[in-house]
Amino acid sequence: MEPLGDARQDRQATLADVAAASGVATSTASRALSNPTRVNVLTREKVERAAAALNYHANSHARALTSGKTRTIAVLVSDVTNPFYFDIIRGTQQQLKASGYTQLLVDTEESDELEDGMLHKLRGSFDGAILAASRLTDRRLATLASEMPLVAINRQTRGVASVFIDTPSGIEQALGHLVSLGHRDIAYVSGPVTSWPNEGRWRALLRAAEHYGVAVRRVGPFSPKKDAGAAAADVVLNSGVTACIAFNDLLAIGMLMRLRERGVSVPDDLSIVGCDDIFGSDFCNPPLTTLTAPIEQAGRVAVSMLLARLDAQTAGAARQTATLPTHLTIRASTGPAQSERDR
């Protein structure tokens, strides 16, 4: 008879092989690999060593057929090239990996129709979904939340579990900063009309403007991309304001590039505030004053909330909302208004 190891060389190791090699029941081996907290540490380590030695890889399709679970989570972002989502993706990936889950990344291309369609098309391929900056309407998002486990990031909708990055309070800080520099006429450079955070930031700016007794105006909407910054900069210059707050850093960085082309000095002629503090905002020219947000943490928290909802033992106690604070990081793109410098 051939040795057991030789007999396995021509086929992929199975869970039963792992169980036999580690001296435990197949059900115990399954728990050790898929839900390690349900077995003791010594057993888990013994099973993991056997799985590594046999080069065992779980068959997700077979596992889904037998358990109804894929141990895969879909993460939907509206633009995978936007650095804002880099940290979201890193946070979700790390948290999912630590919990034994696989991440299925979907780029919805700023389209609510594509977002909705992909959720339904891929439904059998994931256990739950995390929607980062969803472009869906409140009604549609709430309907989806009743059909499948999901958590939304940067969105607050009744009936939908959410991780909210509190940029509205940061917007109030930004306006207070600009007012302290003597600015009295300020523009909000709007992002997409389908963006829920965009509307929240504008409403927060209106409230803060009333408190400070200054004028604010809204220009746009603009695509939340660097290429849209040129058009945004031209519109802001034509408006005659002395400062502006942009929907996101990409838009603000695009504006800086256009203003430099036109010979407009930032912040001497115009002060600019961004939002998100993405990679690169601190070494653009000039470095960008912006709202710093715990983006990677938002991804991790969203995963924890979603997995709690998927666990039958904790689903009832899973929290519905989490709010993460933001703060203003002041750099060189904001300075005193011209009227203040002339005094």
C-alpha positions in Angstrom: 0.0 0.0 0.0 1.2 3.5 -0.9 1.9 5.9 2.0 -1.0 8.2 2.7 1.0 11.3 1.7 1.8 9.8 -1.7 -1.8 8.9 -2.3 -2.8 12.6 -1.8 -0.3 14.0 -4.2 -2.6 13.8 -7.2 -5.6 15.3 -5.5 -6.4 18.3 -3.4 -6.5 17.7 0.3 -10.0 17.7 1.9 -11.3 18.8 5.2 -11.5 15.1 6.2 -7.8 14.7 5.4 -7.0 17.7 7.7 -9.2 16.2 10.5 -7.5 12.8 10.2 -4.0 14.3 10.2 -4.8 16.4 13.3 -6.7 13.6 15.1 -10.0 15.4 15.5 -13.5 15.1 14.1 -14.2 16.7 10.7 -16.7 19.0 12.4 -14.1 20.1 14.9 -11.6 20.8 12.0 -14.2 22.8 10.2 -14.9 25.0 13.3 -11.2 25.5 13.9 -10.7 26.8 10.4 -13.9 28.7 9.9 -14.8 29.9 13.4 -11.6 29.6 15.5 -13.1 31.2 18.6 -15.4 28.1 19.0 -12.5 25.7 19.7 -9.6 25.8 22.2 -6.3 27.3 21.2 -4.4 24.0 21.2 -6.9 22.3 19.0 -7.0 25.2 16.6 -3.2 25.3 16.3 -3.0 21.6 15.7 -5.6 21.8 12.9 -4.0 24.8 11.4 -0.6 23.0 11.3 -2.2 20.0 9.6 -3.9 22.2 7.1 -0.7 24.0 6.2 1.2 20.7 5.9 -1.4 19.3 3.5 -1.7 22.6 1.6 -5.4 22.6 2.3 -7.6 25.3 0.9 -11.3 25.5 1.7 -13.6 25.3 -1.3 -15.8 28.3 -0.9 -18.5 27.1 -3.4 -18.8 23.7 -1.7 -18.9 25.4 1.7 -21.6 27.7 0.6 -23.7 24.8 -0.7 -23.4 22.9 2.6 -23.6 25.7 5.0 -25.3 28.5 3.1 -22.3 30.7 3.9 -19.6 31.9 1.6 -17.5 33.7 4.2 -17.2 36.5 1.7 -18.2 40.1 2.2 -18.9 42.5 -0.7 -17.4 46.0 -0.4 -18.8 48.5 -2.8 -17.1 51.8 -3.5 -18.2 54.5 -5.9 -14.7 55.1 -7.5 -11.8 52.7 -6.8 -9.3 55.3 -8.1 -10.3 57.8 -5.4 -7.7 57.7 -2.6 -10.5 58.2 0.0 -11.4 54.6 -0.7 -7.9 53.3 -0.3 -8.1 53.5 3.5 -11.7 52.2 3.5 -10.5 49.1 1.5 -7.5 48.6 3.7 -9.6 48.8 6.9 -12.2 46.3 5.6 -9.6 44.0 4.2 -7.6 43.8 7.4 -10.6 43.3 9.6 -12.1 40.6 7.3 -8.9 38.7 7.0 -8.5 38.6 10.8 -12.0 37.2 11.0 -11.5 34.5 8.3 -13.5 36.3 5.6 -12.7 37.2 2.0 -13.3 40.6 0.5 -15.1 41.0 -2.8 -14.4 44.5 -4.1 -16.9 46.2 -6.4 -16.4 49.6 -8.2 -19.9 51.1 -8.9 -18.5 54.0 -11.0 -20.6 56.6 -9.2 -23.7 54.9 -10.6 -26.7 54.1 -8.4 -28.0 51.7 -11.2 -24.7 49.8 -11.3 -24.6 49.6 -7.5 -28.1 48.2 -7.3 -27.5 45.8 -10.2 -24.2 44.4 -8.8 -25.7 43.8 -5.4 -28.4 41.6 -7.0 -26.2 40.0 -9.6 -23.6 38.9 -7.0 -26.0 38.1 -4.2 -25.2 34.4 -4.0 -21.5 35.2 -3.8 -21.4 37.0 -0.5 -22.9 36.8 3.0 -23.3 40.6 3.5 -22.2 43.9 2.0 -20.5 47.1 3.0 -21.6 50.2 1.0 -19.0 53.0 1.1 -20.7 56.3 0.1 -23.7 54.7 -1.5 -25.4 56.6 -4.3 -28.8 54.9 -3.8 -31.8 56.7 -2.6 -32.9 56.3 1.1 -35.9 54.3 0.1 -33.9 51.9 -2.1 -31.1 51.5 0.5 -33.7 50.7 3.2 -35.3 48.1 1.0 -32.0 46.4 0.3 -31.2 46.4 4.1 -34.4 44.5 4.6 -33.3 41.9 2.0 -29.7 41.3 3.0 -27.3 42.1 5.8 -25.5 45.3 5.0 -23.7 48.3 6.6 -23.4 51.7 5.0 -20.4 54.0 5.5 -21.0 57.8 5.4 -24.7 57.4 5.2 -27.5 57.8 7.8 -30.8 56.2 6.6 -33.6 54.9 8.9 -33.5 51.1 9.1 -29.9 50.8 7.8 -26.9 50.0 10.0 -24.3 52.7 9.4 -20.8 54.1 10.2 -21.0 57.9 10.0 -17.9 60.0 9.5 -19.0 63.3 11.1 -17.8 65.7 8.4 -20.6 68.1 9.1 -19.1 69.0 12.4 -15.7 69.4 10.6 -17.3 71.8 8.1 -18.4 73.9 11.0 -14.8 74.0 12.3 -13.6 74.9 8.8 -16.0 77.8 8.6 -15.0 79.0 12.0 -11.3 78.9 10.9 -12.0 80.9 7.7 -14.1 83.5 9.7 -11.3 83.9 12.1 -9.1 84.8 9.2 -11.4 87.6 8.1 -13.3 85.8 5.3 -17.0 86.9 5.0 -18.0 85.6 1.6 -17.3 81.9 1.2 -18.3 79.3 -1.4 -19.1 75.6 -1.1 -17.8 73.7 -4.1 -20.4 71.0 -4.3 -19.8 67.3 -5.2 -22.3 64.9 -6.9 -26.0 65.6 -6.4 -26.4 61.8 -5.6 -23.9 62.0 -2.8 -25.6 61.9 0.7 -22.5 63.4 2.5 -22.5 66.3 0.0 -26.0 67.5 1.1 -25.1 67.0 4.8 -22.0 69.2 4.4 -23.9 72.0 2.7 -26.7 72.0 5.4 -24.0 72.1 8.1 -22.3 75.1 6.3 -25.6 76.9 6.1 -26.2 76.5 9.9 -22.7 77.6 10.7 -22.9 80.6 8.4 -26.0 81.8 10.2 -24.3 81.4 13.5 -21.3 83.4 12.3 -23.3 86.0 10.3 -21.4 85.4 7.1 -22.5 84.7 3.5 -22.1 81.3 1.9 -23.0 80.3 -1.6 -23.0 76.9 -3.4 -21.3 76.3 -6.8 -21.4 73.2 -8.9 -22.1 70.3 -8.7 -18.8 68.9 -9.8 -17.4 65.4 -10.2 -15.4 64.4 -7.1 -12.2 64.1 -9.2 -9.0 66.1 -9.7 -9.9 66.7 -13.4 -13.0 68.6 -12.3 -11.0 71.0 -10.3 -10.1 73.3 -13.2 -13.8 74.1 -14.0 -14.5 74.4 -10.2 -11.6 76.9 -9.8 -12.9 79.1 -12.7 -16.4 79.2 -11.3 -15.1 80.1 -7.8 -12.9 82.9 -9.2 -15.9 84.3 -11.1 -18.0 84.2 -8.0 -15.8 86.8 -6.2 -15.5 85.0 -2.9 -12.3 85.1 -0.8 -12.4 81.5 0.4 -14.0 78.1 -0.5 -14.6 74.7 1.0 -14.4 71.9 -1.5 -16.5 68.6 -1.3 -13.3 66.5 -1.2 -9.5 66.8 -1.4 -9.3 65.6 -5.0 -11.5 68.4 -6.2 -9.5 70.9 -4.0 -6.1 69.6 -5.4 -7.4 70.0 -9.0 -8.4 73.6 -8.1 -4.9 74.3 -6.7 -3.4 73.2 -10.0 -5.7 75.3 -12.1 -5.2 78.4 -9.9 -1.4 78.1 -10.2 -1.8 77.9 -14.0 -3.8 81.2 -13.9 -1.3 82.9 -11.6 -3.7 83.1 -8.7 -2.0 82.9 -5.3 -3.3 80.5 -2.7 -3.9 81.6 0.0 -3.1 85.3 -0.7 -5.9 85.6 -3.4 -8.1 82.7 -2.4 -8.2 80.3 0.6 -9.1 76.7 0.0 -10.3 73.9 2.4 -10.6 70.3 1.4 -12.2 67.3 3.0 -10.9 63.8 3.9 -7.1 64.4 4.3 -6.3 61.8 1.6 -2.7 60.7 0.8 -1.0 63.6 -1.0 -3.0 66.4 0.6 -0.1 67.4 2.8 2.5 67.7 0.0 0.5 69.3 -2.8 1.4 73.0 -3.5 0.5 74.6 -1.2 -0.2 71.8 1.4 -4.0 71.6 1.8 -6.0 72.6 4.8 -8.5 69.9 5.2 -10.9 67.8 7.4 -9.0 64.8 8.8 -11.2 61.7 9.0 -10.6 58.3 10.5 -11.3 56.6 7.2 -9.5 53.3 7.8 -11.2 53.0 11.2 -14.5 53.4 9.4 -13.8 50.3 7.3 -12.8 48.3 10.3 -15.9 49.3 12.4 -18.2 48.6 9.4 -16.9 45.0 9.2 -17.2 44.5 13.0 -20.8 45.7 12.8 -21.7 43.5 9.8 -20.1 40.3 11.2 -22.0 40.9 14.5 -25.2 40.9 12.5 -24.2 37.7 10.7 -23.5 35.9 13.9 -26.7 34.3 15.2 -25.5 34.7 18.8 -24.8 38.4 18.6 -27.2 39.5 15.8 -29.8 40.8 18.2 -27.4 42.9 20.1 -25.5 44.3 17.1 -25.3 48.0 17.2 -27.1 50.0 14.5 -25.0 53.1 14.3 -21.4 54.4 14.9 -20.3 58.0 14.6 -16.6 58.8 14.1 -15.4 62.4 14.7 -13.4 64.5 12.3 -11.1 67.5 12.9 -9.7 70.4 10.9 -6.0 70.1 10.0 -4.7 73.6 9.1 -2.0 73.8 6.5 -0.8 76.5 4.0 -3.8 76.7 1.7 -5.7 79.0 4.0 -4.7 82.5 5.2 -6.0 86.0 6.0 -8.6 87.6 3.7 -7.3 90.5 1.6 -9.3 92.9 3.7 -7.5 91.7 6.8 -4.0 92.0 5.2 -4.8 95.6 4.1 -5.5 96.7 7.7 
